[in-house]
Amino acid sequence: RIKLYRDDHGFAKGDASVCYAMEESVELALQILDGGQIRPGVYLKVKQAVFEIKGDKLDSSKRLKLTDSRVKVAKAATKQALSWNEADDIGAIKGSLKIVVIENMFDPSEFNDNPNFGDDLEADLALECQKIGPLEK
């Protein structure tokens, strides 16, 4: 799961959090992604999240209520994420989503400087990603 942080106006701040299915993936992301370049001169900063209780105690009213259907969906998603299909060398079930996360690709101020920046960025990104394989979205 990916959460992009946005400012009061709804614009991306340039940072995000990523939730991995397996704990080992966090260490791997730290080793591989931290300090890597997403484009010339733009470096990624990756660190493990630290969660702290704000205030004196935990507010249990904000806790997600687990229903049988949510548990079933979570188990199915975990099974899909951890599955391995011998015919598919990337480890995903045929027809399942194959997603990559690209962080720190732009500075939010670039949207202010160029009104077409979002469209240009999307087109450039699609062009580069299609060199690897077909895109669904």
C-alpha positions in Angstrom: 0.0 0.0 0.0 1.3 3.4 -0.9 0.3 6.7 0.7 1.4 10.0 -1.0 1.6 12.9 1.4 -0.2 16.0 0.2 -0.3 19.6 1.3 -3.4 21.6 2.3 -4.1 22.3 -1.4 -4.0 18.6 -2.4 -0.6 18.8 -4.2 1.9 16.0 -3.6 4.7 17.1 -1.2 7.3 14.7 -2.8 7.3 12.0 -0.1 5.3 8.9 0.6 5.0 5.8 2.8 5.0 2.3 1.4 3.7 -0.7 3.2 5.2 -4.0 2.2 3.6 -7.5 2.5 6.8 -9.0 4.0 9.1 -7.6 6.7 12.1 -8.7 4.7 11.1 -6.3 1.9 11.7 -3.3 4.1 15.3 -4.2 4.6 15.7 -4.9 0.9 14.2 -1.5 0.0 16.6 0.2 2.4 19.6 -1.6 0.9 18.6 -1.1 -2.8 16.6 2.1 -3.0 18.2 4.4 -0.4 20.6 6.8 -2.2 19.6 5.6 -5.7 18.8 8.1 -8.5 15.3 8.2 -9.9 16.6 10.6 -12.6 19.8 12.5 -13.0 20.5 14.6 -9.8 17.3 13.4 -8.0 18.2 11.0 -5.2 15.8 8.8 -3.2 15.9 8.9 0.6 14.4 5.7 2.1 14.1 5.0 5.8 12.1 2.6 8.0 9.1 4.2 9.5 8.9 4.7 13.3 5.5 4.9 14.8 4.9 6.7 18.1 1.8 7.3 20.1 0.8 11.0 19.9 -0.3 12.4 23.3 -0.7 10.3 26.4 -2.6 7.3 25.1 -3.8 5.4 22.0 -7.2 6.4 20.7 -9.0 3.1 20.2 -11.9 4.8 18.3 -9.5 5.3 15.3 -8.6 1.7 15.1 -9.9 -0.2 12.0 -12.6 -2.6 12.9 -11.9 -6.1 11.6 -14.8 -7.9 10.1 -14.9 -11.4 8.7 -14.9 -10.0 5.1 -11.9 -7.7 5.8 -10.0 -10.6 7.2 -10.9 -12.7 4.2 -9.8 -10.0 1.7 -6.5 -9.5 3.7 -5.7 -13.2 3.6 -6.4 -13.4 -0.2 -4.2 -10.3 -0.8 -1.4 -11.8 1.3 -1.7 -15.1 -0.5 -1.5 -13.4 -3.9 1.4 -11.2 -2.9 3.4 -14.2 -1.6 2.5 -16.6 -4.3 4.9 -17.9 -6.9 4.0 -19.1 -10.4 6.7 -21.1 -12.1 5.6 -19.9 -15.5 6.0 -16.3 -14.5 9.6 -15.3 -13.5 8.5 -12.3 -11.5 6.5 -14.4 -9.0 3.1 -12.9 -9.7 -0.1 -14.9 -10.5 -1.0 -14.5 -14.2 -3.5 -11.6 -14.5 -2.5 -10.1 -11.1 -1.3 -6.6 -10.7 2.4 -5.9 -11.3 3.2 -2.6 -9.7 6.4 -0.6 -9.2 6.8 2.3 -6.9 8.6 5.4 -8.1 9.3 8.0 -5.5 10.9 11.5 -5.5 10.4 11.9 -9.2 9.6 15.6 -9.1 9.6 18.6 -6.9 6.1 20.0 -6.3 7.2 23.4 -7.3 7.7 22.1 -10.9 3.9 22.1 -11.2 3.9 25.9 -10.4 6.5 26.6 -13.1 4.8 24.7 -15.9 1.0 24.2 -16.1 1.5 21.2 -18.4 4.1 19.5 -16.1 1.7 16.8 -14.9 0.7 15.7 -18.4 4.3 15.9 -19.6 5.5 13.8 -16.7 2.8 11.2 -17.2 3.6 10.9 -20.9 7.4 10.6 -20.3 6.9 8.0 -17.6 4.5 6.0 -19.8 7.0 6.1 -22.7 9.9 4.9 -20.5 7.8 2.2 -18.8 6.5 0.8 -22.1 10.1 0.0 -23.0 10.0 -2.7 -20.4 6.5 -4.0 -21.1 2.9 -3.1 -21.8 1.1 -0.9 -19.3 -2.4 -1.5 -18.0 -3.0 2.1 -16.8 
